Amino acid sequence: MSKPLIGIMVYRNGLKFSEPGYFRELTRAGARLGADAFLFSPADVDLKRRQIRGFTAGPDGSWKSKLYAWPQVVIDRHRRPGDHYMKLRTSSLFRYANNRFTNKWRITRLFLKEPTLARWMPETVEYSGTNLNSMLEKHSLLYIKPGNGTGGSSIVRVNRLSSGYEVLGRSRRLTKSRTRLATPVQLKRWLDVWTVKERIHDGIFMIQQGLDLSLVEGRVTDARLLIQKTDSGEWDVTGMGMRVGAPGSSTSNLHGGGKAASFESVVARRFGAEKAASIRQECHDLAFAVVKVIESQFGSMMEFGLDIGIDTEGRVWLIEVNPKPGRDLFKSIGNGSLYRTAVERPIRYAMHLANAQSART
């Protein structure tokens, strides 16, 4: 029986890949698990010959390339939009392990309307002057974030004080901006400039209810949960860890200066072991509810990273859902076996799909 042939569609510029460390691990996981797994970009596809120029990591980490036959299954890990990518992605040329998803604003609107998820959703509205005034009246802390952003960039935190508003932003280039503004009019004027300058591909900005996530004093903390399909095609929570933001940062993102920590070291220390176990179970319940809603709207998926807020009262909130999540958090907290599982599961699931397809033909 021939090995399953798994393609992994990525962004490539020469021999520079967008996530080189993870991609090396993926191709090596394929070899270890008995599949031929290779990377390719949309430009590597030869439709006439029905071949693909694919890349794998050699023993020394260098990239090796050769021509491959048409893959049985493709994992979409391409993160940069573009006409060439979208033309390929919207075609029926490949069978994908993960269906197309949507942007943050559209998925947030879907979740807000979904009764099974409503209790976990912070209030969120589209950015406008009217909505800003309304949200300022209801909440002392707000986040203004792009509806199609990623990685914690272009986000502004607005904290209402007795003397006005404290504003902390982080641009697409991760440059921090901090200012104090006295009135709602001044705040709106500042935000109007920010939302134009930081707009991503003509997308909208949204205003989200701020949460007190300072489980570690003076720092924003949140949980990152990874839920993935197994080699039998069932959803399973692979693991969860915490991100502790840098002092004074508006977000917890690791590349913005945040640090990784285990769930127990943050949540159990704050609330005790019994309540921490209850919070962990609620996070799992949330994850399974989220993927059920997503698949009902978008079809079969493969994995998601959930950013989950746990406020100082122990209440669980859904912050964000990422269809192409990272997994370095597990490596950063020293759990090598969990990281290995997180890397292998996409390959195992793709092999499951390929083997099921072979059995039908």
TIDO-430561 format. One record per residue (C-alpha): chain; x, y, z. Coordinates in steps of 0.2 Angstrom, whole numbers, plus 5000, padded with zeros to 4 digits. Example, Ala and Ser with C-alpha at 12.3 -4.5 7.8 and 13.67 -1.06 7.14 Angstrom:
// TIDO-430561
(atom 'A'; (5062; 4978; 5039))
(atom 'A'; (5068; 4995; 5036))
// end
This chain:
// TIDO-430561
(atom 'A'; (5000; 5000; 5000))
(atom 'A'; (5007; 5017; 4995))
(atom 'A'; (5010; 5031; 5008))
(atom 'A'; (4997; 5044; 5009))
(atom 'A'; (5002; 5060; 5000))
(atom 'A'; (4999; 5075; 5010))
(atom 'A'; (5002; 5093; 5003))
(atom 'A'; (5004; 5108; 5015))
(atom 'A'; (5000; 5124; 5006))
(atom 'A'; (5010; 5138; 5013))
(atom 'A'; (5017; 5156; 5009))
(atom 'A'; (5035; 5154; 5002))
(atom 'A'; (5047; 5168; 4995))
(atom 'A'; (5062; 5159; 4988))
(atom 'A'; (5067; 5147; 5002))
(atom 'A'; (5060; 5158; 5015))
(atom 'A'; (5044; 5151; 5023))
(atom 'A'; (5032; 5160; 5034))
(atom 'A'; (5033; 5147; 5049))
(atom 'A'; (5049; 5138; 5045))
(atom 'A'; (5051; 5130; 5062))
(atom 'A'; (5034; 5123; 5062))
(atom 'A'; (5034; 5118; 5044))
(atom 'A'; (5050; 5108; 5047))
(atom 'A'; (5042; 5099; 5061))
(atom 'A'; (5027; 5095; 5050))
(atom 'A'; (5036; 5087; 5036))
(atom 'A'; (5046; 5077; 5048))
(atom 'A'; (5031; 5071; 5057))
(atom 'A'; (5024; 5065; 5040))
(atom 'A'; (5040; 5055; 5037))
(atom 'A'; (5039; 5048; 5055))
(atom 'A'; (5020; 5043; 5054))
(atom 'A'; (5022; 5035; 5037))
(atom 'A'; (5016; 5049; 5025))
(atom 'A'; (5024; 5059; 5011))
(atom 'A'; (5020; 5076; 5017))
(atom 'A'; (5027; 5091; 5008))
(atom 'A'; (5026; 5110; 5008))
(atom 'A'; (5021; 5120; 4992))
(atom 'A'; (5015; 5137; 4988))
(atom 'A'; (5001; 5142; 4975))
(atom 'A'; (5015; 5146; 4963))
(atom 'A'; (5022; 5129; 4964))
(atom 'A'; (5007; 5121; 4956))
(atom 'A'; (5008; 5115; 4938))
(atom 'A'; (4990; 5112; 4932))
(atom 'A'; (4995; 5106; 4915))
(atom 'A'; (5006; 5092; 4921))
(atom 'A'; (4996; 5090; 4937))
(atom 'A'; (5012; 5090; 4947))
(atom 'A'; (5018; 5101; 4961))
(atom 'A'; (5035; 5107; 4966))
(atom 'A'; (5036; 5102; 4984))
(atom 'A'; (5048; 5105; 4999))
(atom 'A'; (5053; 5095; 5014))
(atom 'A'; (5066; 5098; 5028))
(atom 'A'; (5082; 5088; 5026))
(atom 'A'; (5091; 5081; 5042))
(atom 'A'; (5101; 5097; 5043))
(atom 'A'; (5086; 5108; 5042))
(atom 'A'; (5089; 5114; 5024))
(atom 'A'; (5075; 5113; 5012))
(atom 'A'; (5075; 5100; 4998))
(atom 'A'; (5063; 5101; 4983))
(atom 'A'; (5057; 5089; 4970))
(atom 'A'; (5041; 5086; 4960))
(atom 'A'; (5027; 5077; 4968))
(atom 'A'; (5011; 5070; 4961))
(atom 'A'; (4994; 5077; 4965))
(atom 'A'; (4991; 5076; 4984))
(atom 'A'; (4977; 5066; 4991))
(atom 'A'; (4973; 5079; 5005))
(atom 'A'; (4979; 5097; 5007))
(atom 'A'; (4982; 5106; 5023))
(atom 'A'; (4979; 5125; 5021))
(atom 'A'; (4992; 5134; 5031))
(atom 'A'; (4994; 5149; 5019))
(atom 'A'; (4992; 5165; 5030))
(atom 'A'; (4993; 5179; 5017))
(atom 'A'; (4979; 5184; 5006))
(atom 'A'; (4982; 5186; 4987))
(atom 'A'; (4973; 5183; 4970))
(atom 'A'; (4984; 5168; 4966))
(atom 'A'; (4980; 5160; 4983))
(atom 'A'; (4962; 5163; 4983))
(atom 'A'; (4960; 5157; 4965))
(atom 'A'; (4967; 5140; 4971))
(atom 'A'; (4958; 5140; 4987))
(atom 'A'; (4941; 5143; 4980))
(atom 'A'; (4944; 5130; 4966))
(atom 'A'; (4940; 5111; 4967))
(atom 'A'; (4957; 5106; 4963))
(atom 'A'; (4961; 5099; 4980))
(atom 'A'; (4953; 5090; 4994))
(atom 'A'; (4956; 5101; 5009))
(atom 'A'; (4958; 5095; 5027))
(atom 'A'; (4951; 5112; 5033))
(atom 'A'; (4937; 5121; 5024))
(atom 'A'; (4938; 5140; 5021))
(atom 'A'; (4934; 5151; 5036))
(atom 'A'; (4930; 5169; 5038))
(atom 'A'; (4936; 5185; 5047))
(atom 'A'; (4935; 5190; 5066))
(atom 'A'; (4920; 5202; 5064))
(atom 'A'; (4909; 5190; 5054))
(atom 'A'; (4913; 5175; 5066))
(atom 'A'; (4910; 5186; 5081))
(atom 'A'; (4893; 5191; 5074))
(atom 'A'; (4888; 5173; 5071))
(atom 'A'; (4894; 5169; 5089))
(atom 'A'; (4884; 5183; 5096))
(atom 'A'; (4868; 5177; 5088))
(atom 'A'; (4871; 5159; 5094))
(atom 'A'; (4861; 5154; 5110))
(atom 'A'; (4874; 5140; 5114))
(atom 'A'; (4888; 5153; 5115))
(atom 'A'; (4880; 5169; 5121))
(atom 'A'; (4885; 5167; 5139))
(atom 'A'; (4904; 5167; 5134))
(atom 'A'; (4903; 5182; 5122))
(atom 'A'; (4909; 5199; 5127))
(atom 'A'; (4898; 5213; 5120))
(atom 'A'; (4905; 5218; 5103))
(atom 'A'; (4899; 5231; 5090))
(atom 'A'; (4906; 5238; 5074))
(atom 'A'; (4916; 5254; 5077))
(atom 'A'; (4907; 5270; 5075))
(atom 'A'; (4905; 5286; 5084))
(atom 'A'; (4887; 5282; 5091))
(atom 'A'; (4893; 5264; 5096))
(atom 'A'; (4908; 5271; 5104))
(atom 'A'; (4898; 5283; 5115))
(atom 'A'; (4886; 5269; 5120))
(atom 'A'; (4900; 5257; 5124))
(atom 'A'; (4909; 5270; 5135))
(atom 'A'; (4893; 5273; 5145))
(atom 'A'; (4892; 5254; 5149))
(atom 'A'; (4910; 5249; 5151))
(atom 'A'; (4925; 5256; 5159))
(atom 'A'; (4937; 5246; 5148))
(atom 'A'; (4936; 5244; 5130))
(atom 'A'; (4946; 5236; 5116))
(atom 'A'; (4946; 5243; 5098))
(atom 'A'; (4952; 5229; 5086))
(atom 'A'; (4952; 5226; 5068))
(atom 'A'; (4939; 5214; 5062))
(atom 'A'; (4951; 5205; 5050))
(atom 'A'; (4967; 5206; 5060))
(atom 'A'; (4979; 5193; 5068))
(atom 'A'; (4993; 5192; 5080))
(atom 'A'; (4987; 5205; 5092))
(atom 'A'; (4992; 5220; 5081))
(atom 'A'; (4982; 5236; 5078))
(atom 'A'; (4973; 5234; 5094))
(atom 'A'; (4969; 5249; 5106))
(atom 'A'; (4964; 5248; 5124))
(atom 'A'; (4954; 5262; 5131))
(atom 'A'; (4953; 5263; 5150))
(atom 'A'; (4940; 5276; 5157))
(atom 'A'; (4947; 5286; 5171))
(atom 'A'; (4939; 5300; 5182))
(atom 'A'; (4950; 5312; 5173))
(atom 'A'; (4947; 5306; 5155))
(atom 'A'; (4953; 5291; 5145))
(atom 'A'; (4970; 5281; 5146))
(atom 'A'; (4973; 5275; 5128))
(atom 'A'; (4986; 5261; 5124))
(atom 'A'; (4988; 5255; 5106))
(atom 'A'; (5000; 5243; 5097))
(atom 'A'; (5002; 5245; 5078))
(atom 'A'; (5004; 5233; 5065))
(atom 'A'; (5023; 5235; 5067))
(atom 'A'; (5021; 5232; 5086))
(atom 'A'; (5025; 5250; 5090))
(atom 'A'; (5016; 5255; 5106))
(atom 'A'; (5007; 5271; 5107))
(atom 'A'; (5001; 5278; 5124))
(atom 'A'; (4991; 5294; 5127))
(atom 'A'; (4978; 5302; 5139))
(atom 'A'; (4963; 5311; 5132))
(atom 'A'; (4951; 5322; 5142))
(atom 'A'; (4935; 5320; 5133))
(atom 'A'; (4925; 5308; 5122))
(atom 'A'; (4926; 5320; 5107))
(atom 'A'; (4945; 5319; 5109))
(atom 'A'; (4945; 5301; 5110))
(atom 'A'; (4935; 5298; 5095))
(atom 'A'; (4946; 5310; 5085))
(atom 'A'; (4961; 5300; 5090))
(atom 'A'; (4953; 5283; 5086))
(atom 'A'; (4946; 5289; 5069))
(atom 'A'; (4964; 5292; 5064))
(atom 'A'; (4970; 5276; 5071))
(atom 'A'; (4956; 5265; 5063))
(atom 'A'; (4961; 5273; 5046))
(atom 'A'; (4980; 5271; 5048))
(atom 'A'; (4979; 5254; 5055))
(atom 'A'; (4965; 5247; 5043))
(atom 'A'; (4969; 5230; 5035))
(atom 'A'; (4963; 5228; 5017))
(atom 'A'; (4948; 5240; 5020))
(atom 'A'; (4941; 5230; 5034))
(atom 'A'; (4931; 5237; 5048))
(atom 'A'; (4936; 5239; 5067))
(atom 'A'; (4925; 5233; 5081))
(atom 'A'; (4923; 5239; 5099))
(atom 'A'; (4923; 5225; 5112))
(atom 'A'; (4919; 5225; 5130))
(atom 'A'; (4935; 5225; 5140))
(atom 'A'; (4938; 5212; 5154))
(atom 'A'; (4948; 5212; 5169))
(atom 'A'; (4960; 5198; 5165))
(atom 'A'; (4974; 5203; 5177))
(atom 'A'; (4975; 5186; 5185))
(atom 'A'; (4994; 5191; 5188))
(atom 'A'; (4994; 5208; 5195))
(atom 'A'; (4997; 5222; 5183))
(atom 'A'; (4997; 5210; 5168))
(atom 'A'; (4984; 5204; 5155))
(atom 'A'; (4983; 5186; 5155))
(atom 'A'; (4973; 5174; 5144))
(atom 'A'; (4972; 5155; 5140))
(atom 'A'; (4976; 5148; 5123))
(atom 'A'; (4967; 5131; 5120))
(atom 'A'; (4971; 5120; 5105))
(atom 'A'; (4957; 5109; 5099))
(atom 'A'; (4961; 5097; 5085))
(atom 'A'; (4954; 5082; 5075))
(atom 'A'; (4961; 5065; 5080))
(atom 'A'; (4967; 5051; 5068))
(atom 'A'; (4949; 5045; 5069))
(atom 'A'; (4941; 5062; 5064))
(atom 'A'; (4935; 5066; 5081))
(atom 'A'; (4937; 5083; 5090))
(atom 'A'; (4948; 5082; 5105))
(atom 'A'; (4956; 5096; 5116))
(atom 'A'; (4975; 5094; 5114))
(atom 'A'; (4980; 5106; 5128))
(atom 'A'; (4979; 5123; 5135))
(atom 'A'; (4992; 5135; 5142))
(atom 'A'; (4992; 5153; 5148))
(atom 'A'; (5000; 5169; 5141))
(atom 'A'; (5005; 5182; 5153))
(atom 'A'; (5007; 5199; 5145))
(atom 'A'; (5022; 5211; 5147))
(atom 'A'; (5019; 5224; 5161))
(atom 'A'; (5009; 5239; 5153))
(atom 'A'; (5005; 5229; 5138))
(atom 'A'; (4987; 5229; 5131))
(atom 'A'; (4988; 5211; 5125))
(atom 'A'; (4996; 5195; 5131))
(atom 'A'; (5004; 5190; 5114))
(atom 'A'; (5020; 5181; 5116))
(atom 'A'; (5029; 5191; 5101))
(atom 'A'; (5023; 5207; 5110))
(atom 'A'; (5033; 5203; 5125))
(atom 'A'; (5022; 5190; 5134))
(atom 'A'; (5027; 5175; 5143))
(atom 'A'; (5020; 5157; 5143))
(atom 'A'; (5014; 5148; 5158))
(atom 'A'; (5005; 5133; 5163))
(atom 'A'; (4987; 5134; 5167))
(atom 'A'; (4989; 5127; 5184))
(atom 'A'; (5003; 5140; 5188))
(atom 'A'; (4991; 5154; 5185))
(atom 'A'; (4973; 5149; 5187))
(atom 'A'; (4975; 5137; 5202))
(atom 'A'; (4987; 5149; 5211))
(atom 'A'; (4973; 5162; 5209))
(atom 'A'; (4957; 5152; 5212))
(atom 'A'; (4963; 5136; 5220))
(atom 'A'; (4963; 5118; 5213))
(atom 'A'; (4945; 5115; 5214))
(atom 'A'; (4939; 5130; 5205))
(atom 'A'; (4953; 5129; 5193))
(atom 'A'; (4947; 5112; 5188))
(atom 'A'; (4929; 5119; 5185))
(atom 'A'; (4936; 5133; 5175))
(atom 'A'; (4946; 5121; 5164))
(atom 'A'; (4931; 5110; 5161))
(atom 'A'; (4921; 5125; 5156))
(atom 'A'; (4935; 5130; 5144))
(atom 'A'; (4933; 5113; 5136))
(atom 'A'; (4914; 5114; 5135))
(atom 'A'; (4916; 5131; 5126))
(atom 'A'; (4929; 5124; 5114))
(atom 'A'; (4917; 5109; 5109))
(atom 'A'; (4902; 5121; 5107))
(atom 'A'; (4912; 5133; 5096))
(atom 'A'; (4918; 5120; 5084))
(atom 'A'; (4901; 5113; 5083))
(atom 'A'; (4894; 5130; 5078))
(atom 'A'; (4908; 5133; 5065))
(atom 'A'; (4906; 5116; 5057))
(atom 'A'; (4887; 5119; 5055))
(atom 'A'; (4891; 5135; 5045))
(atom 'A'; (4907; 5131; 5036))
(atom 'A'; (4909; 5112; 5034))
(atom 'A'; (4922; 5101; 5041))
(atom 'A'; (4937; 5109; 5049))
(atom 'A'; (4954; 5102; 5057))
(atom 'A'; (4960; 5113; 5071))
(atom 'A'; (4957; 5129; 5080))
(atom 'A'; (4966; 5139; 5093))
(atom 'A'; (4954; 5148; 5105))
(atom 'A'; (4960; 5163; 5115))
(atom 'A'; (4950; 5162; 5131))
(atom 'A'; (4949; 5176; 5144))
(atom 'A'; (4947; 5171; 5163))
(atom 'A'; (4942; 5187; 5172))
(atom 'A'; (4947; 5190; 5191))
(atom 'A'; (4930; 5183; 5196))
(atom 'A'; (4934; 5166; 5187))
(atom 'A'; (4921; 5169; 5173))
(atom 'A'; (4926; 5162; 5156))
(atom 'A'; (4925; 5173; 5140))
(atom 'A'; (4928; 5169; 5122))
(atom 'A'; (4940; 5182; 5115))
(atom 'A'; (4945; 5175; 5098))
(atom 'A'; (4946; 5160; 5087))
(atom 'A'; (4960; 5156; 5076))
(atom 'A'; (4959; 5143; 5062))
(atom 'A'; (4978; 5142; 5059))
(atom 'A'; (4984; 5142; 5076))
(atom 'A'; (5002; 5141; 5083))
(atom 'A'; (5007; 5128; 5096))
(atom 'A'; (5024; 5135; 5102))
(atom 'A'; (5015; 5139; 5118))
(atom 'A'; (5017; 5121; 5123))
(atom 'A'; (5035; 5121; 5119))
(atom 'A'; (5038; 5137; 5129))
(atom 'A'; (5030; 5130; 5145))
(atom 'A'; (5042; 5115; 5143))
(atom 'A'; (5029; 5102; 5138))
(atom 'A'; (5038; 5093; 5123))
(atom 'A'; (5026; 5078; 5122))
(atom 'A'; (5011; 5090; 5121))
(atom 'A'; (5020; 5100; 5107))
(atom 'A'; (5024; 5084; 5098))
(atom 'A'; (5005; 5079; 5099))
(atom 'A'; (5000; 5096; 5093))
(atom 'A'; (5012; 5095; 5078))
(atom 'A'; (5007; 5077; 5073))
(atom 'A'; (4988; 5078; 5074))
(atom 'A'; (4986; 5088; 5058))
(atom 'A'; (4996; 5075; 5049))
(atom 'A'; (4987; 5061; 5057))
(atom 'A'; (4970; 5068; 5052))
(atom 'A'; (4975; 5071; 5034))
(atom 'A'; (4981; 5053; 5034))
(atom 'A'; (4964; 5048; 5040))
(atom 'A'; (4956; 5057; 5026))
(atom 'A'; (4968; 5050; 5013))
(atom 'A'; (4966; 5032; 5019))
(atom 'A'; (4946; 5034; 5019))
(atom 'A'; (4947; 5041; 5001))
(atom 'A'; (4958; 5026; 4996))
(atom 'A'; (4946; 5014; 5004))
(atom 'A'; (4932; 5021; 4993))
(atom 'A'; (4941; 5020; 4977))
// end
